[in-house]
Amino acid sequence: MSDCLFCKIIAGEIPSTKVYEDELTYAFRDINPMMPTHVLVVPRQHLTGLSAADEASDAVLAACLRACAKVAAQEGLTGGFRVVSNCGDDACQSVKHLHFHVLGGGKMTDKMG
């Protein structure tokens, strides 16, 4: 999608700090980290969010979750990590491209909202 920020990052049109990539996913550091480690994992295929999961193959969706685990291991998040995907305006999804936040590197609260 030509006007999508994450599509432009994946295409190399906008710089990012790449952490991981494979044929189906791309992962990069969040520019406004909420934890010491805050990496975004995105599918290379443009999907607006989890609500559009039916538009993706099972392979793409599974690759995203596997990439989250690989990023956490690569980043040394041995004490634990959190994976979050905001979906829609009420959930504060700021970029309408499916993405997963991999958060860790410190003790989190048990409060999710």
Buried (B, 14 or more C-beta within 10 A) or exposed (E): EEEBBBBBBBEEEEEBEEBBBEEBBBBBBBEEEEBEBBBBBBBBBBBBBBEBEEEBEEEBBEBBEBBBBBBBEBBEBEEEBBBEBBBEEEEEBEBBBBBBBBBBBEEBEEEEE
